[in-house]
Amino acid sequence: MGAGRLYAAVAAGGFRRYATYRAATLAGVFTNTVFGVVLVYTYLALWDERPHLGGYDQAQAVTYVWLGQCLYATLAIQGGGFEKDLMERIRTGDIAVDLYRPADLQLWWLASDFGRAMFQLLGRGVIPFVFGSLFFPMALPTDVTSWAALLVALLLAILVSFGIRYLAALSVFWLMDGTGINQATMILGIFCSGMVLPLNAFPGPLGDIVRVLPWAAQIQMPADVLMGKTAPLHAYVFQATWAVVLLTAGRLMQSAATRRVVVQGG
Amino acid sequence: MAETTRTSEGAFLRHPGDGELPRWREGLRAYGMIAGMWIRSSMTYRASFVITVIGNLLVTGLDFVTILLMFSQVHSLGGWSLPEVAFLYGLSATAFGISDLVLGSMDVLGARIRDGSFDTLLVRPAPVLAQIGADRFALRRLGRITQGGLVLGYALLHIDVNWTVGKLLLVPMMLLCGAAIFGALFVAGAAFQILAQDAAEVQNAFTYGGTTLLQYPPAVFGKDFVRGVTFMLPLAFVNWVPASYVLGRPYPLDLPPGAEFASPLVALAFCALAGLAWRAGLKSYRSTGS
């Protein structure tokens, strides 16, 4: 009970931290909207040439674009969430203080990143999505169940996204500098999440591969759940499996790091 | 003796017109020195530098991979073939890469204003624009130019064009004017950041958003959208208008004859406007005082 309150407070702190930068949030909303418009036009041209590419019709492809823009910051697809802070703390040695705290390192950062994600979803994600639905034809369900199903898929996507970035952050215990790993996280995130093209429109074996990687849990799965392209249960099992694998790997890496690695600092 | 001193001082003070050229040169010199400093500092960690160049190449290459993925499913996009889209892409990415190399650090301006270090730039005896442009100058940005140039090379080998002297000259012209237009966007964005300090991302919508949209044929976009990008924010003159002419493709809008050669004028006007915006921004600057 006490522990639950602690992590709730950390999550609230994460939410408020990002809520402070109102101009930055507005700027982000604007940028996501502009990119959404550009992407929508290119997708419409693509689906004009190849109707039903990846099993989507045009309205569904448009919906995919706006959901992607909505989740871009929420899931920190190109990085830039808690992991930058954590990497910096590992690099400077401040992590030693964190490890002394009577709180679990992984849960602490998960709570903080969850707060961030919630703010990004509400403050930055909703407006581009609503804009898209007002100005472009979208395939949105009208029943409450589909939206509730999306919500569950989103929660699982947030877990997977955290799991990936937690591993990236902990690697700095060995690498000392996060520049390279951040770049890799960014490239993999943008490409394998299906930010550039829905994963089910990827050709041949490449498509088969990206569709089973953990990044598929981030945008592709929520989009398919929302549009009824996949049974929610199937998506949940896929997402939850990756979440468990990644979070367990994070746990193992954390204990390896705290046992074997000498903390940096003077 | 005293007379001479006064004259020379007077000349310096009284003829700002004479001072313009030296000030230009002074700016370039300051730019060169600051950029050189950042290059030397990044070269200290050679391995890290090589990795970031490769990473930069990969990150910027993702845009083209997207186009390749699309063309793995279709033979044309908006009626344009892959080499033709690659032509647009190469021009847009290379022009953007040049301006990104020269002025790409403009987005740290907001951070500098917030933490108060912008004041330091104001008291230094060098033009602020040169200082902020060269701030964190990063040679790794050559990655984007290289990658854009490779795609452009591929496109030039594969497009089917009846080359004339005019069309041939248009290619380097598009790169130069495109870089100038994007550069003006960076400067205007920096001016905007003086007003709205932590809204650096708005700039990304125009710069990164601009280069992304110019990678696709104009025919793909809605007419109103193309109109906005042609007449309001003249990004279309980076490549859309001249490249449509080179490829012999009709532009979705009716343009006056000669528009395909108008990029230098547009770039010049746009740079002048951006310069004015920058001056106005600089004048309205109030230090955070913390």
Interface residues (C-beta under 8 A of the other chain):
Chain A: Y21 A23 A24 L26 A27 G28 F30 T31 T33 V34 F35 V37 V38 Y41 T42 L44 A45 L46 D48 E49 R50 L53 D177 T179 G180 Q183 A184 M186 I187 I190 F191 V196 L197 A201 F202 P203
Chain B: S48 I51 T52 G55 L58 V59 L62 D63 V65 T66 L69 M70 S72 Q73 V74 H75 S76 L77 G78 A196 Q197 D198 A199 A200 E201 V202 N204 A205 F206 G209 T212 L213 Y216 P217 A219 V220 F221 G222 F225
